[in-house]
Amino acid sequence: MSDAKIDSLRNDTPGCAERMHFNHAGASLPPRRVTEAIIDHLMLESTRGPMEAAALVTDELAMLRTNAVKFIGADEGEVAFGGSGSALWGSVFAALPPLKAGDRILIGRQEWGGNVASMQRAASHAGASIETIPCMEDGSVDPNALSAMIDDKVRLISLTWLPANGGLINDAEAIGRVANAAGIPYFVDAGQALGQLPIDVSRIGCDVLKAAGRKYVRGPRGTALVYVRAQFLEKLDPGFVDVSSGPLVNGKVELRKDARLFETSEAPISLLLGLGEAIALALELGVEAIQARIALLATQLREGLKLISGVEVRDLGTKQSGLVSFTVEGVAASVVRSKLAEKGISIGANGIPYTPFDMTVRGLQEIARASVSYFNTAAEVDGLVHAVEQIAKDAIQ
């Protein structure tokens, strides 16, 4: 991306004029076209009525679906939308055949805490177990170790591709090859990957993939998507349906035959239109170009932080993402976040609930997390590094 292109993108992002934003892994700054799509539709609803307004944007909603399946390499009918990635993931998980005593679920050590909570409740009720897959020396999930764990009691393999607590990128394709060879359902949490890395669900080999729209895609909060492989759908039995996903026909429920089985008839049309604009922008820019720009800035940030006395970069992995985690000696991560916010710099701070197994194994209570996006600048990265350096110096004095 040229400097002129970055300037154009920043000019089209009102938040860039207000502060330095390094919390894209939590929620990114939306471009103007996303916000305008939302506002325009809300105004249309105010004059025409919400139902009538929705009928006027069927083409735009159809384009959202077309672009979404293109975005992740899926087929038509394999993507559904909702308000929360965790809720969509949980709905599909709950539709799996019930667990039985002795059944096993295998997960990556960095699994998202919300997914773990759902799995633990189901496992504890059934007398099943959840086991973490060992990691390789670089901290990523070990496909060979996973192979050695497979037996006829394994009912699910679940992986968080890019963990919430740092820059690690797990090898989702290698894990997928093991799962596919064993014929075991494979779920991938792509919350931090969507919009940051190229995604091809056929290469990953996953049966289910979910992600939120508010992160690297730069869509509105309250939007998410879930991919469900067409051939896998017939193995699922949802606990909840409505007049859209399972209408009564001649007194009998007829379930939808596509991923929209996990959608509801009620939907936030304005937010979906905003998500449609965000995905369209990402496709226009090209995810490969986005990934390269993020990698460049993230490397600059990591190298800058490593030079600061009292600061430790906590990222694992040989391949790393735009999420940069670190700690400042003597200063809690939440305090680091607050001190940076006072300087007009936004970052995140994550604790054990986000990635409970990984944080516990590594003896970490909390990490500061600065996540870069493609429209950040090298000057902003330098500003963040300087601000963290000052916090570290103040802690020593």
N, C-alpha and C positions, 0 to 999 in steps of 0.2 A: 504494500500500500504506500503510495506516494505521500509526501508531507502535505501536498495540496488536498489529497483525498481525506487525510486525517483531519485537517482543518475544517473541511466541509462537514464531516461527520460530527465533529465537536460543535460546530455552529448550529447543527440541527439537533443538538442535545442540550436543552436549557440548563440542566443540572451542572454541566461543565463550567458554567460561569459562576456557580455558587460555591463550589468546594472541590477538593481532590477526592475522587471516589475510588476506593480500593476494596469495595465489598460486593463485587460482582457475583461472587459465589453465594452470597446471601440474597441479594436482589440488585440487579444492575440499574443504571439510569436508562429510562426509555427514550427513544428518539421521538422527535416531534410528531412524526407520521403515526406512531402508535397512539399517542395521547389524543391526537386529533380524530383518529378513527373512533375512539371510545366516546369522546365528547360529541362528535357529530351524530352518532347513533342515539345517544341519550337525548339529544335535542329532537331527533326524529321521533323517538318514543313519546316525548312530551307533547308533540303536536298531532301525531297520527295514532298513538296508542301502541303499547309494547307488542301485542300480537300482530297488529297490522304492519308495524315497522319491521318485524322479523321477516314477514312475507316479502318485503321489498329487497331484502339482502340475501336471498337464497343463492344467487350466483357467487357472491363474495364468500359465503360460508362453504360452498362447494369448492371454491379455489383454495380455501384454507385446508380442506381435506386432501386435495390433490397435492398441494405443496408439502404437507406434513408427511405423506407417505414417501414422496420423493426425497425429503430431507433425511430420512433414516433408511432408505432402501427397502421399504415395505411394499406390499401389494395393496391395491384398493380394497377397502373394507377391513384392514388389519389395524387401524388406529382409531382410538376413541378419545374423547376429551372430557375433562372434569375440572373441578376447582382445586384439587390437591393431588399431587403425585403420590403421596403416602396413602391417601384414601383410595385412589385407583389401584395401587399395588395391593392394599389390604383387601379390596373387593375381589380381585382376581385370586389372591391367596386363599380367601375364604371359600372360593368356589371349587378348590381342589377336592379330590376325594378325601373324606375324613381320615385323620391320622389314627393309627392304632398303637397299642402298647408295643414298645420295642422298635417302632419306626424311628428313622434317623433323618435329620435335616443337616446338611453340610453347608457352612457359610464361610465367607472370607473373614479374616480377623478384623477388617475395617468396616464391617457391615453397619449401615446406617441404623441408629438406635431405634427409630420408629418401626423399621422392618423387624428388628430383633424383638421388640415388644409384642408385636402381633404373633410372631412365630413362637415365642415363649409361652404365651397364653394358650395357644392351641396345643402345643407339645405337653404342657403341664396337665391339661385336662385329659389328654389321651394316654399319658404315660410314655410319650415319645421323648427323644433327646435332640438337642441342638449341639453340634460339634464344630469347632473352628478348624479350618484347613491350615496346616502349617505354612509358614512363609519361607521364602528363599532369603539369602544373605542380604539382599537389597531391601527387604521388607515387603516385597510383593507376594501375592498368593502363589503357592507352588503347585503347578498342574500335576507334576509327578507324585507329589504327596497326596493330592486328591485322588489320583488313580489307585493308590494303595489303600484308600479308605472305602472304595466302592464295594458294596455287597448288596444282597437282595432286600435289605431293609431300608436302603436310602430312598427317600421319597421326593427330595427336592435338593437342588444345589442353587445357592443364592450368592450373588456377588455384587458388591458396590464397586463399580468400575473406577471412579475417581473419588476417593474418600473425602469426607467433609473436613477432616482435620489436617490436611496438608497436600503436598504436591504429587503424591504417588499416583501413577497410572498402572492399574493392574492389567494383566494380559487377558482380556475378556475372551479373545478368540481361542487361546490355548485352553482356557477353562471350558469353553463351549465344546471343543473337540472331545474332551473327556466326557462331558455330560451326554453329548450326542451318541458317542460310541456305546455308552452304558444304557441309553434309552431313558435317562432320568430328566424330568422337567428342570429347566434352567431359567432362572429369573435374573435380570440385570437391572440394577439401579443406575441410571444414566443421568442423574440429576445435575451433576457438574459437567457432564460430557456434551450434552445437547447444546449446540451452538458454539462449542469450543473445539471439538474434535469431529472429523468426518465419521459418520455412523452408517454402517451397512449391516442390518440385522441378519441378513443371510450369511455374511461372513462370521459374525459373532456366534451364530448358531443358537440364539436364545429363543425361548418360547414366549417370554414376556419381557418387556422393557418399559420402564417408566421414567418420566422426567417432568420437572416443573418448567413453566414458561417464563418465570420472572428472573432467572439467572442469566446465563450467557446468551440466551436467545434475545434478551431484552424485551420480553413481553410483559404484560401486566400481571401483578400479583393476583392470585385466585384463578390461574389457568394452569393446566397440566395436560399431558397426553400419556396414553399407555398403548403400547403395541402388543397385540396378541396374535401369535401365528395362527393362520387359518386352520391348519390341521390339528392344532392343539385345542381349539375352541370347543370341539365336541367332547372333550374330556372334562369340561367345566360345568358346574351346576350352581349358578348364582343363588345366593340366599335372598336377594331382593330384586324384583323387577317392577316395571310400571307399564303404562299404556304404550310406551315407545319401545322398551326392550322386551316386553313379554305380554302383548295384548291378548285379551280374551277373544277367541274366535269360535263361535258356536259353543260357548261354554267351556272351551279348553284353551289353556295358555299355549301360545305359539311363540317360542323364544326366537329372537333374532339369530341369524346365521352368520353375523359378522361381529367385529369387536365392539360395535355400538350396543351390544348386549350389556355393556358396563356403563352406558350413558343413561341419563335420565331425560325425560321429556322437557323438564324445566332446565334452562341454561342461560347464563349471562351473555346474551348475544353481543353486547357492546365489548365485553372483554375478549370474546372470541375473535371479533373483528380486529381488535388491537393485536392479539396474538398472530392473526393472519398477516398483518403488516410487518411484524417482527420477523416472522419466518421468511417472508418474501425478501426482506432486506438482507438477511443472512445468506439466502440463496444468491442474491445479486452480487454480494461481496465475494462469495465463495468461501466455504468453511476451511479449505486448505490455506488460503491467504490469511484468514482469521487466526488459525492455529499457529502459523509461522510468526505473525506479529506478536501474539501473546507469548510465545516461547522466548522471543527476543527480549521483551520487557521483563518477563519473569526471571530470566537469567541475570539481567542487570540488577534486579532487586535482590536476588539471593546473594550475588557476589558483593553487593554493597553492604548488606546486613552482616555478612561473614567478617567484614573488616572492623566491626564495632566491638570494642571490649565490653564484655558483660552480656552480649547478645548471642544466642545460639539458634541457628536455623534448624528446624525440626523435621524437615521434609525427608521422606524415604523414597526409594525407587531409583532405578537407572533412567527410566523415562519419567519425566515430570511435567506437571500441568501448570496452569496459571495461578494455582493456589499456593501461596508461600506462607508457611507457618514458622513461628519463631517465639522465643521467650526472652524476657529481659530479666537478668538476675536481680532479685529483690523487689520486683514489681509484678503484681498480678496482671494477667492478660487483660482482665476486664478494666483495670486501672490504665493500662497502656492504651486501650481503646478510648477511654474517656479523655485522657490527656491529648491524644491525637485529635479527637473530635473538637476540643477547645481550639485547636489550631486550624480547623476547617478541613480535616482529613478523616475520611470514613474508612474504618476497617472492621473486621469481625473478631469475635473472641468465643472460642468453643470450649466446652467442658466435657466431662466423661459421658453424659447422656447422648451426645452426638455419635460417638464411636466407642461404645463402652468397653469392648474387648481389647481393642488396640491401645486405647489410652491407659487402661489398667496394666496391660503387659509392659508397656513402656514407662510406667511410673509417672505419667503426666496427669495433673489435675485440670489444667487449662492451657490453651495455646492461643496466642494472638495470630490472626490470619488475615493477611493482606492479599487480595486476589485482583490481578490485573486483567484488563480487557483490551481489545484492539484499539480502542480510541483513547486510552491513556497515552501519555507522552513520556519521553525519556526525562524531561525536566520535572515532571510530576514524580517520577520514581526517585530522582535525586532529592526532591523535597521531602518525600516520605523517609528516605534513609537518613537525611539530616535531622528530621524531627525525632526519629527513634534514637539516634545517637545522643541527642540532647536529653531525652528521658533517661537513657542509661547513665549518662554523666551525672545527672541530678541525683540518681539513686545511690551513687557512690559517695557523694559529698555529704 
